[in-house]
Amino acid sequence: MSKDQTYLAINLSDFHQNQNGNALTVAEIRFINAKNVESAKAHLREFYPNEAWGVVPKRTMDQNIVTKNLETECA
């Protein structure tokens, strides 16, 4: 039996509606525990069928976080 993984589901509905050059959009993020990415996407299709979502493994997001550089702010 495989262990569930955590995925970030990012609601892209506002992003799709604001592609007129406006860089500011609102993104809802939900955490989904699932066996694999296909199961996470199936969950979203079932419970949120009328919205656009992107699904990313949480560990991928964690590995690519860009942090604020506090040293340059204090200089």
VENTA-V412742 format. One record per pair of residues at least 24 apart in sequence whose C-alpha atoms are under 8 Angstrom apart, sorted by the first residue. I is the first residue (numbers start at 1). J is the second residue. Records with the same first field share a line. If there is no record, write none. Layout:
BEGIN
I: J + J
END
This chain:
BEGIN
2: 35
3: 35
4: 33 + 34 + 35 + 36
5: 33 + 34 + 35 + 36 + 57
6: 31 + 32 + 33 + 34 + 57 + 58 + 59
7: 31 + 32 + 33 + 34 + 37 + 40 + 55 + 56 + 57 + 58
8: 32 + 55 + 56 + 57 + 58
9: 53 + 54 + 55 + 56
10: 53 + 54 + 55
11: 51 + 52 + 53 + 54
12: 51 + 52 + 53 + 54
13: 51 + 52 + 53
END
